[in-house]
Amino acid sequence: MTMAPALDIVVVSYNAREELVACLDSLHRAPPRRAHAIVVVDNASTDGSAEAVAGRWPGVRIIGNRDNVGFARANNLGIRSTSGDLVLLLNSDTLVAAGALDRLAAALEQAPEAAVAGPRLVDAHGDPELSFGRMIGPWNEARQRLITSAQARGIGLARRYVARQASRRQWPDWVSGACLLVWRRDAERVGLLDERYFMYAEDVDFCAAIRAAGRRVLFTPEAEIVHLRGRSRAASPEATRVAYRRSQLAFYAKHHPAWVPALRAYLRIKGALPPGGPDPMCYP
């Protein structure tokens, strides 16, 4: 009998002790059936996150960073510290139901052309997210934002559209890094996540690299994960806004350089151009 490929679960956390404990509790209440390991990469939290994990789950490996090195770099540290054939990038603000990761892994294993798989993400009320989509660009980004904004406002047409999209298996350009399963060999082939992104867009960029390497990205509703959208973002709204805009500019500089002047002008008019002079990432 062939053994299922081992799974490494990497959870990055920053000042989200309550969410992190709930996430790990859900993983331990109903763990994946296959061999697996859990690694928490703590980005210099000051709320006792690492201590809480160490005291409650001694089997969970903790990588404690002296500084907040960002989401992409922290995930890469977790990936490099493990050796399983499958790697799951999992946000600390998620809850994993029994069997969800087994179904997600099975979906990826049954699709040989796929390197990455993402599950259906739902909020605390069970409403699905539009956690996948077309490659980010001026029109696709505007379309995604319009739909998600309308859904958040409770507009029926948008809610029904998202529900339909999130109920069918498909091959999008990207899936959310809140819960992203990838074959290690494919992740290593593309050089893991681009560490020049501090936060946001690194998942879309990673999926773009996967597709450029000739592999595909799978969205499967067969696996469902609760995504609560953690408090670290709510506790630092200004820092979060700046990080998002920096990543947005960086993404366009890398993938759509001709649009960067227009994007900078738009952000300047809105008063949303991030401070700090030149863009934080420069691409040839």
C-alpha positions in Angstrom: 0.0 0.0 0.0 1.4 3.4 -1.0 1.7 5.9 1.8 0.1 9.3 1.3 2.6 12.1 0.8 3.4 13.8 4.1 2.0 17.2 4.8 3.7 20.2 6.4 1.4 22.9 7.7 3.0 26.4 8.0 1.1 29.0 10.0 2.5 32.6 10.1 1.3 34.7 13.1 1.7 38.2 14.3 0.0 39.4 17.5 -2.9 37.1 16.9 -2.8 34.9 20.0 -6.5 34.2 20.2 -6.9 33.4 16.6 -3.7 31.3 16.5 -4.8 29.2 19.5 -8.2 28.6 17.9 -6.6 27.6 14.6 -4.3 25.1 16.2 -7.0 23.8 18.4 -9.1 23.1 15.3 -6.2 21.3 13.7 -5.6 19.1 16.8 -9.2 18.3 17.4 -9.5 16.7 13.9 -6.0 16.3 12.4 -5.3 15.2 8.9 -5.2 11.4 8.5 -1.8 11.5 6.7 1.5 12.1 8.4 1.9 15.8 9.1 3.8 18.4 11.0 2.8 21.9 12.1 5.2 24.8 12.1 4.3 28.2 13.6 6.4 31.1 12.4 5.9 34.0 14.8 6.8 37.4 13.5 8.0 38.9 16.8 4.6 39.0 18.4 4.3 40.8 21.8 1.1 39.2 22.9 2.5 35.9 24.2 1.5 33.9 21.0 4.6 31.7 21.0 4.4 31.0 24.7 0.8 30.0 24.4 1.6 27.6 21.6 4.6 26.1 23.4 2.7 25.5 26.6 -0.3 23.9 25.0 1.1 22.0 22.0 4.8 20.9 22.6 4.7 19.0 19.3 4.3 22.2 17.3 7.5 23.6 16.1 7.9 27.3 16.7 10.2 29.6 14.7 10.5 32.8 16.5 11.6 35.8 14.5 13.3 38.8 16.2 11.5 41.1 13.9 8.3 41.2 11.8 9.9 39.9 8.6 6.6 40.0 6.6 4.2 37.3 5.4 6.2 36.0 2.4 9.5 35.7 4.1 8.0 34.1 7.2 6.2 31.5 5.1 9.5 30.7 3.3 11.2 30.2 6.6 8.5 27.7 7.5 8.8 25.9 4.2 12.5 25.6 4.3 12.4 24.2 7.8 10.3 21.2 6.7 10.6 18.4 4.2 7.2 16.9 3.4 6.1 16.5 -0.2 3.0 18.7 0.4 3.1 22.2 2.0 0.0 24.0 3.3 0.2 27.7 3.9 -2.5 28.5 6.5 -3.4 31.8 8.0 -3.7 32.0 11.8 -7.2 33.4 11.4 -8.7 30.1 10.0 -10.6 27.2 11.4 -10.1 23.8 9.9 -13.0 21.3 10.0 -12.6 17.6 10.2 -11.6 16.1 6.9 -11.1 19.4 5.1 -7.3 19.1 4.6 -7.6 15.4 3.5 -10.1 16.4 0.9 -8.0 19.3 -0.3 -4.9 17.1 -0.6 -6.9 14.4 -2.4 -8.1 17.0 -4.9 -4.6 18.1 -5.6 -3.3 14.5 -5.9 -6.0 13.6 -8.3 -5.1 16.5 -10.7 -1.6 15.8 -12.0 -1.5 19.1 -13.9 -2.0 21.1 -10.7 0.8 22.3 -8.5 -1.5 24.4 -6.2 -4.9 23.9 -4.7 -7.1 26.2 -2.7 -10.3 25.4 -0.8 -13.6 27.2 -0.5 -13.2 29.9 2.1 -16.2 30.9 4.1 -16.7 33.5 6.9 -18.1 32.8 10.4 -21.6 32.8 9.0 -20.8 30.3 6.2 -20.9 32.9 3.4 -18.2 32.2 0.8 -15.4 34.4 -0.2 -14.3 35.2 -3.7 -10.9 33.7 -2.7 -9.7 33.1 -6.2 -9.8 34.8 -9.5 -8.1 36.1 -12.7 -4.6 37.5 -12.8 -4.5 40.9 -11.1 -4.5 43.8 -13.6 -6.3 47.1 -13.8 -9.6 45.6 -15.0 -9.6 42.3 -13.2 -8.7 44.1 -9.9 -11.5 46.6 -10.3 -13.9 43.8 -11.2 -12.9 41.7 -8.1 -13.2 44.7 -5.8 -16.6 45.7 -7.2 -18.0 42.2 -6.6 -16.6 41.7 -3.1 -17.7 45.2 -2.1 -21.2 44.5 -3.4 -21.3 41.2 -1.6 -20.2 42.9 1.7 -23.0 45.3 1.3 -25.4 42.5 1.0 -26.4 43.0 -2.6 -28.3 39.9 -3.7 -26.9 39.7 -7.2 -23.3 39.8 -5.9 -24.0 37.3 -3.1 -25.5 34.8 -5.5 -22.7 35.3 -8.0 -20.0 34.5 -5.4 -22.0 31.6 -4.1 -22.2 30.1 -7.6 -18.6 30.6 -8.3 -17.5 29.2 -5.0 -19.6 26.1 -5.5 -17.8 24.7 -8.6 -14.4 23.3 -9.3 -12.3 25.5 -11.6 -8.9 26.6 -12.7 -8.4 30.2 -11.7 -5.2 32.2 -12.1 -4.7 32.3 -8.3 -6.1 31.1 -5.0 -5.9 32.9 -1.7 -2.8 32.4 0.5 -5.1 32.1 3.5 -5.1 28.4 2.8 -2.9 27.3 -0.1 -1.7 23.8 -0.7 1.3 23.3 -2.9 3.6 20.5 -4.0 7.0 21.2 -2.4 8.8 20.4 -5.7 6.8 23.0 -7.5 7.2 25.6 -4.8 11.0 25.1 -4.9 11.1 25.2 -8.6 9.8 28.8 -8.7 11.9 29.9 -5.8 9.1 29.9 -3.1 7.3 33.2 -2.4 8.9 36.5 -3.5 10.2 37.9 -0.2 10.1 41.5 -1.6 6.4 41.5 -0.8 6.0 42.3 2.9 2.2 41.6 2.9 -0.5 41.1 0.3 -0.3 40.0 -3.4 2.5 37.5 -2.7 -0.1 34.7 -3.2 -1.1 36.0 -6.6 2.5 36.5 -7.6 3.4 33.0 -6.4 0.5 31.5 -8.5 1.7 33.5 -11.5 5.1 31.9 -11.1 3.6 28.5 -10.9 1.6 29.0 -14.1 4.6 30.5 -15.8 6.4 27.2 -15.0 3.7 25.3 -17.0 1.7 24.1 -14.0 -1.9 24.9 -13.0 -3.9 26.3 -10.0 -6.9 24.4 -8.8 -9.9 25.7 -6.8 -12.0 23.0 -5.2 -15.2 23.5 -3.2 -14.9 19.9 -1.9 -12.8 21.3 1.0 -14.1 24.2 3.1 -12.1 26.3 5.6 -13.5 29.1 7.8 -11.6 32.3 7.4 -12.2 34.8 10.1 -9.9 37.6 8.9 -7.8 38.2 12.0 -7.4 41.0 14.4 -3.8 42.0 13.5 -5.1 43.8 10.5 -7.9 45.5 12.5 -5.5 46.5 15.2 -3.2 48.3 12.8 -5.4 49.6 10.0 -3.0 52.3 8.8 0.0 49.9 8.7 -2.2 47.5 6.8 -3.3 50.1 4.3 0.3 51.1 3.6 1.4 47.5 3.3 -1.4 46.8 0.8 -0.6 49.8 -1.4 3.1 49.1 -1.3 2.4 45.5 -2.5 0.0 46.8 -5.1 2.6 49.1 -6.5 5.2 46.3 -6.4 3.0 43.9 -8.1 2.3 46.3 -11.0 6.0 47.1 -11.2 6.7 43.4 -11.7 3.8 42.3 -13.9 2.3 45.5 -15.4 5.1 48.2 -15.4 3.4 50.3 -18.0 0.5 50.9 -15.6 2.7 52.0 -12.7 2.6 55.8 -13.5 -1.2 55.7 -13.8 -1.5 53.8 -10.5 0.8 56.1 -8.7 -1.2 59.1 -10.0 -4.5 57.5 -9.0 -3.2 56.8 -5.4 -1.8 60.3 -5.1 -5.1 61.8 -6.0 -6.9 59.6 -3.5 -4.3 60.5 -0.8 -3.4 56.8 -0.7 0.2 56.8 -2.1 2.3 55.1 0.5 5.1 57.2 2.1 8.7 56.4 1.9 9.9 57.7 -1.5 10.6 55.1 -4.2 8.6 51.9 -4.5 9.8 49.3 -2.1 10.5 46.8 -4.9 12.3 47.4 -8.1 12.2 45.0 -11.0 14.1 45.1 -14.2 
